[in-house]
């Protein structure tokens, strides 16, 4: 079939746009990430004298870096609509965020939709596959204190011990509030067949849109971060919200990401922007940590139930284009997540100005020395 002139022009424009976006992303990384590292090197004396202020500044810089990643998708028309509970209400409390995992774009989506949730982004910790340690963003995550977990049965026990030690050492000392993890342990397309076989063997529901979660990391986080008196005493959500803030993890935020037609966005698409503008839908349910059982068997059942509910949510979304209303609601309410273009331009400009400043500083010292 012959290609028309209009089709050729469209393909050419898409390729040119992708090339320009990629060039901008590379330039952005070459100035923003080294600047982040250099600022923190210079601020090391502050870390010794006033650790709290140091990690506050680091958190602000970290949030700006994540905003730059969000801007790549935002300016390509990859926006977010949010459903369910309003997580802004618990943005200053400690929370564990459980997310379904379909593609690399899931992380970018979270980087975008959490930008307007108060101090969440600068005070959050990510659990991610160890392979991300070797990406361009790996040095940033290492400094910030994220945890890289190695998948596989051979590493499981050791990784859980390391996770516990990591949380004890870094979570509270760096004033972290939210911890984000993907309990499925991998992408949907890679784990679905294995998960379905496990479900059949153990008389568990057959899931298509999510996989059965793994218990280990969730259990370690709850044991390490929840105050002892908070587990195993269920109470109503309204009553808990009114309570005075208690020490330790207070909430579990069950987060479900849905893409139109079940076609997830990957990081390549996010960067190059060759896909048409797309609205990603994110659904939240907030559970008081007091409602989460501590015993392994009960916790496994509770966690399975959350992903069975995710399956129902996604099935409803793919059939209707919307998530169902929350219990007690007659109509589901959605909220368009927005970012300020002026703010994003300001952050990008600051990154390039910082890069220029560090270049001038190095040039000055080079000429002084040589």
C-alpha positions in Angstrom: 0.0 0.0 0.0 1.4 3.3 -1.1 2.2 5.9 1.6 0.5 9.3 0.9 2.3 12.6 1.2 0.3 13.5 4.3 1.2 10.2 6.0 4.9 10.7 5.2 4.7 14.2 6.6 3.1 13.0 9.8 5.7 10.3 10.3 8.5 12.8 9.6 7.0 15.3 12.1 6.7 12.5 14.7 10.3 11.4 14.2 11.6 15.0 14.3 9.6 15.7 17.5 10.9 12.5 19.1 14.5 13.4 18.2 14.2 16.9 19.6 12.6 15.6 22.8 15.3 13.0 23.2 18.0 15.7 22.7 16.3 17.9 25.3 16.1 15.0 27.8 19.8 14.2 27.4 20.7 17.8 27.9 18.4 18.0 30.9 20.0 14.9 32.5 23.5 16.2 31.8 22.9 19.4 33.7 20.3 18.5 36.3 21.7 15.3 37.8 25.3 16.5 38.2 24.0 19.7 39.6 22.0 17.8 42.2 25.1 15.8 43.2 27.4 18.8 43.3 24.9 20.9 45.4 24.8 18.1 48.0 28.6 17.7 48.0 29.0 21.4 48.8 26.3 21.1 51.5 28.1 18.2 53.3 29.2 20.5 56.2 25.5 21.3 56.8 24.7 17.6 56.9 27.1 17.3 59.9 25.9 20.5 61.6 22.1 20.3 60.9 21.1 17.0 59.3 17.4 17.9 59.3 18.0 21.0 57.2 20.3 19.1 54.8 17.7 16.4 54.1 15.1 19.1 53.7 17.1 20.8 50.9 17.9 17.4 49.4 14.2 16.6 49.3 13.4 19.9 47.5 16.0 19.1 44.9 14.8 15.6 44.6 11.2 16.8 44.0 12.4 19.2 41.3 14.2 16.4 39.5 11.0 14.3 39.6 9.1 17.3 38.3 11.4 17.4 35.3 10.6 13.8 34.5 6.9 14.6 35.0 7.3 17.6 32.6 8.4 15.3 29.7 5.1 13.5 29.8 3.0 16.5 30.7 4.2 18.5 27.7 3.5 15.4 25.5 -0.1 15.4 26.6 0.2 12.4 29.0 -2.0 13.7 31.8 -3.6 12.0 34.8 -7.2 11.8 36.2 -7.5 10.7 39.8 -10.4 8.7 41.4 -11.4 7.4 44.8 -10.1 8.8 48.1 -8.3 12.1 48.2 -4.8 11.3 49.4 -4.0 14.9 50.0 -5.8 14.4 53.3 -3.1 12.1 54.6 -0.1 13.7 52.8 1.6 14.7 56.0 1.1 11.3 57.7 3.3 8.2 57.2 1.9 5.9 54.6 2.7 2.8 52.5 1.7 3.0 48.9 0.8 -0.3 47.1 0.8 0.0 43.3 0.0 -2.4 40.4 2.8 -2.6 37.9 2.3 -2.7 34.1 5.2 -0.9 32.6 8.1 1.5 33.2 5.8 4.4 32.7 4.0 3.6 36.0 6.9 5.2 37.9 6.7 8.3 35.7 3.0 8.5 36.3 3.5 8.5 40.0 6.2 11.1 39.7 3.6 13.3 38.0 0.5 12.7 40.0 2.2 13.0 43.4 3.7 16.4 42.6 0.7 18.3 44.0 0.4 16.3 47.2 2.2 18.6 49.5 5.5 17.4 50.9 5.0 13.8 49.7 7.5 13.7 46.8 10.5 15.1 48.7 9.8 12.9 51.8 9.1 9.6 50.0 11.2 6.5 49.6 10.9 4.2 46.6 11.4 0.4 46.5 12.5 -0.5 42.9 14.2 -3.3 41.0 18.0 -3.3 41.4 18.5 -2.8 37.7 17.4 0.9 38.1 20.5 1.5 40.2 22.5 1.4 36.9 20.3 3.9 35.1 21.0 7.6 34.7 18.8 8.3 37.8 20.5 5.6 39.9 22.9 8.0 41.6 20.0 10.3 42.6 18.0 7.4 44.1 21.1 6.1 46.0 21.7 9.5 47.5 18.0 10.0 48.3 18.0 6.7 50.1 15.7 4.6 47.9 16.0 0.8 48.2 17.0 -1.4 45.2 15.6 -4.9 45.7 17.0 -7.9 43.8 14.2 -10.2 42.5 14.4 -14.0 42.5 13.9 -16.8 45.1 17.6 -17.2 45.6 17.9 -13.6 46.9 14.6 -13.2 48.6 15.5 -13.9 52.3 18.7 -11.8 52.1 16.9 -8.9 50.4 14.3 -8.8 53.1 17.0 -8.6 55.8 18.7 -5.8 53.9 15.4 -4.0 53.5 14.7 -4.1 57.2 18.2 -2.7 57.9 17.8 0.0 55.3 14.5 1.2 56.8 15.9 1.2 60.3 18.9 3.2 59.1 17.4 5.7 56.7 13.6 6.0 56.9 13.2 8.1 60.0 16.7 9.6 60.1 15.9 11.3 56.8 12.3 12.2 57.8 10.6 10.0 55.2 6.8 9.8 55.2 5.6 7.7 52.3 7.1 4.5 51.0 6.1 3.2 47.5 6.4 -0.4 46.4 5.1 -2.6 43.6 4.1 -5.9 45.4 3.6 -7.9 42.2 7.4 -8.0 41.9 7.5 -7.3 38.2 5.6 -6.2 35.1 2.1 -7.7 34.5 3.1 -9.1 31.1 6.0 -11.0 32.6 4.4 -12.3 35.7 0.8 -13.0 34.6 1.2 -16.6 33.4 3.2 -17.6 36.5 0.7 -15.9 38.8 -2.3 -17.6 37.1 -0.6 -21.0 37.5 0.0 -20.3 41.2 -3.6 -19.2 41.6 -4.9 -22.3 40.0 -2.7 -24.5 42.2 -3.8 -22.8 45.4 -7.5 -22.3 44.5 -7.2 -18.5 44.2 -9.0 -16.3 41.8 -8.0 -16.1 38.2 -6.7 -12.6 37.5 -6.0 -11.0 34.1 -5.4 -7.3 34.8 -3.1 -7.8 37.9 -1.0 -10.6 39.4 -1.0 -12.0 42.9 1.2 -9.9 45.1 4.2 -11.1 47.0 4.1 -10.7 50.8 7.8 -10.3 51.9 8.5 -6.5 51.4 5.0 -5.5 52.6 5.4 -7.6 55.8 8.9 -6.1 56.5 7.7 -2.6 56.1 4.7 -3.1 58.4 6.8 -4.8 61.1 9.5 -2.1 60.9 7.5 1.1 60.5 4.2 0.5 62.3 4.1 1.4 66.0 3.5 -1.8 68.0 0.2 -0.7 69.4 -1.3 0.2 66.0 -1.6 -3.3 64.4 -4.5 -5.6 64.9 -7.0 -3.1 66.3 -9.5 -2.3 63.6 -11.4 0.9 63.7 -13.6 3.0 61.4 -11.9 5.3 58.9 -13.7 8.5 60.1 -12.8 7.8 63.7 -9.1 7.3 62.8 -8.9 10.5 60.8 -10.1 12.5 63.8 -7.5 10.9 66.1 -4.4 12.8 67.0 -1.4 11.9 64.9 0.4 8.9 66.3 4.0 7.8 65.7 4.7 5.3 63.0 3.1 4.2 59.7 -0.6 5.3 59.8 -2.1 4.4 56.4 -1.9 2.0 53.5 -2.8 3.7 50.2 -3.9 1.1 47.6 -3.2 2.7 44.3 -4.4 1.3 40.9 -3.1 2.7 37.6 -5.3 2.1 34.5 -4.4 3.0 30.9 -7.0 3.4 28.2 -7.6 0.0 26.4 -5.1 -1.5 28.8 -2.2 -0.1 26.8 0.5 1.1 29.3 3.0 3.8 28.6 6.6 2.8 28.8 9.6 5.1 29.6 10.6 5.3 25.9 7.2 6.7 25.0 7.3 9.1 28.0 10.6 10.5 26.7 10.1 10.5 22.9 6.4 11.4 23.0 5.5 9.6 19.8 2.2 8.3 21.2 -0.9 10.5 20.9 -1.9 12.4 24.1 -3.2 9.9 26.6 -5.1 10.2 29.9 -3.9 7.8 32.6 -6.3 7.0 35.4 -5.2 6.6 39.0 -7.5 5.2 41.7 -6.8 5.5 45.4 -8.2 3.7 48.5 -7.0 4.6 51.9 -6.9 2.0 54.7 -5.9 2.8 58.3 -3.0 0.6 59.2 -5.0 -0.5 62.3 -7.2 -2.5 59.8 -4.2 -4.4 58.4 -3.5 -7.7 60.2 0.0 -8.4 61.5 0.0 -12.2 61.2 1.6 -13.5 58.0 -1.4 -15.7 56.9 -4.0 -13.0 57.6 -1.8 -10.3 56.0 -1.4 -12.5 52.9 -5.2 -12.9 52.7 -5.6 -9.1 53.2 -3.1 -8.3 50.5 -4.6 -10.8 48.0 -8.0 -9.1 48.6 -6.6 -5.8 47.7 -5.4 -7.1 44.3 -8.6 -9.0 43.7 -10.4 -5.6 44.2 -7.9 -4.1 41.8 -8.9 -6.7 39.2 -12.6 -5.7 39.7 -11.7 -2.0 39.5 -9.7 -2.5 36.2 -12.4 -4.8 34.7 -15.0 -2.1 35.4 -12.7 0.6 34.0 -12.0 -1.3 30.8 -15.7 -1.9 30.3 -17.0 1.6 31.0 -14.0 4.0 30.8 -14.4 5.0 34.5 -13.8 3.6 37.9 -16.9 2.6 40.0 -18.0 4.9 42.9 -16.7 4.4 46.4 -18.9 2.7 48.9 -21.6 5.1 50.0 -21.4 7.2 46.8 -23.9 7.1 44.0 -21.6 8.5 41.4 -17.8 8.2 41.0 -16.0 11.5 41.2 -12.9 12.1 39.2 -10.3 14.9 39.6 -8.0 16.2 36.9 -4.5 16.4 38.1 -2.7 19.6 37.0 0.8 21.0 36.8 1.8 24.6 36.4 3.7 25.1 33.1 5.3 28.2 34.6 6.6 26.2 37.5 7.9 23.5 35.3 9.7 26.0 33.0 11.2 27.7 36.1 12.6 24.4 37.4 14.0 23.5 34.0 15.5 26.9 33.7 17.1 26.6 37.1 18.6 23.2 36.1 20.3 24.7 33.0 21.4 27.8 35.0 22.9 25.5 37.6 24.7 23.5 35.0 26.1 26.7 33.5 27.2 27.9 37.0 29.0 24.7 37.8 30.7 24.7 34.4 32.0 28.3 35.0 33.2 27.3 38.5 35.1 24.3 37.1 36.6 26.4 34.3 37.7 29.0 36.9 39.5 26.5 39.0 41.0 24.7 36.0 42.6 28.0 34.8 43.8 28.8 38.3 45.5 25.4 38.6 46.8 25.2 35.1 
